[in-house]
């Protein structure tokens, strides 16, 4: 009988310990969830505006790891290559098209530019700044119109390399929206497959394969953090930097310095560059990455 009582006591203590551990884990998960939702100050060191000459209304920026330069697009349809110190290397006009985002394929070095209203991605040579191919994005996914014709259009783009993918990776694009109405234009980021490797056609189509709806408005910039395997979004209207896992899980929300933030990129060396509509390219030392 005594042994039975001791056994029951040990079972009770074990179950109690497990329950305490379980409750602690739940509380910890809830705290992390709340921390991801509540914006905090971005831990950075201000380096400053690197622009040597003003670029009229820059709308996107990307770091080119092979050339070790930055490429910037503007609302007037120009693409610029500049050094990290702001020195301009080359500039070219692309048929006055509304360029709203730019990204780099880190393996091939090709540039990819998002064209607003047309919902298109241009493949551009970094050496000559000439258009090589063009991909129109299908506006709908499973019958739902995500990129509404006549709407605000795509405002951001980034490429996520994946050696196991048939196309070498996929694009993520951000659709700009200023409305939270149920029938309004959705504020979403979409994963898009484009036939980079399986087609040699000068013009082809890209398709959305999944999307995540954001609870904030005005997605103005998007980049990929290869070290964390995460997506980094910025919102101009709300001055937010939001970091997500590629499954849509919210990781962090930071208060973003500056104003009119239209583009963002990381150089893999611990620095962040933000293109502002005022014409400045702001450089920050991101203490999270250093």
C-alpha positions, 0 to 999 in steps of 0.5 A, spaced: 500 500 500 505 504 501 509 503 495 502 504 491 501 511 495 509 513 493 507 511 485 501 515 485 505 521 488 510 521 483 505 520 478 502 526 480 508 530 481 510 528 474 503 530 471 504 537 475 511 538 472 509 537 465 503 541 466 507 547 468 512 546 463 506 546 458 503 552 460 510 556 460 511 554 453 504 557 451 505 563 455 512 564 451 509 563 445 504 568 446 509 573 448 513 572 442 506 572 438 505 579 441 512 581 440 511 580 433 505 584 432 507 590 436 512 595 433 519 596 436 524 601 434 529 598 428 536 597 431 540 600 427 546 605 426 545 611 421 550 612 416 546 617 412 544 619 405 549 616 400 546 620 393 551 624 390 546 626 385 538 626 386 534 621 383 527 623 381 522 619 385 526 613 386 521 607 387 526 601 388 533 599 390 537 592 389 544 590 391 548 586 386 552 581 389 557 580 383 558 587 381 558 590 388 553 596 386 546 598 387 541 599 382 535 604 383 529 605 378 525 611 378 517 613 377 520 616 370 522 610 367 530 610 369 534 605 371 541 607 375 547 603 377 551 607 383 556 605 387 555 604 395 558 611 396 553 614 391 557 615 385 553 614 379 556 609 374 550 608 368 543 611 367 538 609 362 531 610 360 526 604 359 521 607 354 518 611 360 515 605 363 512 606 370 518 602 374 516 600 381 521 595 384 527 592 382 531 585 384 537 581 382 538 574 381 544 572 385 546 567 381 546 569 374 546 577 375 540 578 371 536 584 374 528 584 374 524 590 374 516 590 376 512 595 372 506 598 375 499 597 371 502 592 366 503 587 372 509 585 368 517 583 370 522 585 365 529 581 365 534 586 364 542 586 363 546 589 368 551 591 363 547 594 358 541 596 362 537 593 356 531 589 356 532 582 354 525 578 356 518 580 359 513 576 363 506 578 364 503 576 371 497 573 371 492 577 375 488 572 378 489 566 383 484 560 383 479 565 381 480 570 386 483 577 382 489 579 386 492 584 382 486 588 379 486 591 373 486 599 374 488 598 381 494 601 384 498 595 381 505 591 384 509 596 387 515 591 390 519 585 388 524 580 390 527 574 388 528 568 392 533 563 389 532 555 390 537 551 386 532 545 387 526 549 383 525 548 376 526 555 374 532 556 379 527 560 384 521 564 385 519 571 385 515 575 391 511 581 389 507 586 393 501 589 391 499 596 393 493 598 396 490 603 401 483 600 402 481 595 407 474 594 405 472 587 403 471 589 396 477 593 395 484 592 392 487 587 397 494 588 400 497 582 399 504 579 397 504 573 392 509 568 390 510 568 382 513 562 378 516 565 372 519 561 366 526 563 367 529 556 365 524 552 362 522 558 356 526 562 351 521 566 349 522 573 349 515 574 352 512 569 357 507 569 362 508 568 370 503 565 375 501 566 382 502 560 386 500 562 393 499 569 397 498 572 404 494 578 405 497 583 410 493 587 415 497 593 413 496 598 407 501 601 402 506 595 401 512 599 398 518 595 398 520 588 398 527 584 399 529 577 401 534 576 407 538 570 405 541 569 412 534 568 415 531 566 409 525 571 410 521 576 407 522 583 409 517 588 407 516 596 408 510 600 408 510 607 406 504 610 409 505 606 416 513 607 416 513 600 418 518 594 416 515 587 417 519 581 417 515 574 415 517 567 414 516 564 407 510 561 410 507 567 412 508 567 419 509 574 422 516 574 425 517 582 427 515 589 426 519 595 426 518 602 426 522 605 420 526 611 420 525 616 414 519 618 410 516 616 403 520 609 403 519 606 396 524 601 396 529 596 400 535 592 399 540 588 404 547 587 401 549 581 405 554 585 409 550 588 415 547 594 411 540 596 409 539 601 403 532 604 403 530 608 397 526 614 399 521 618 394 525 625 396 531 622 392 535 620 397 538 613 398 539 612 406 544 607 408 543 604 415 548 599 419 543 594 421 545 591 428 541 585 427 545 583 421 552 584 424 
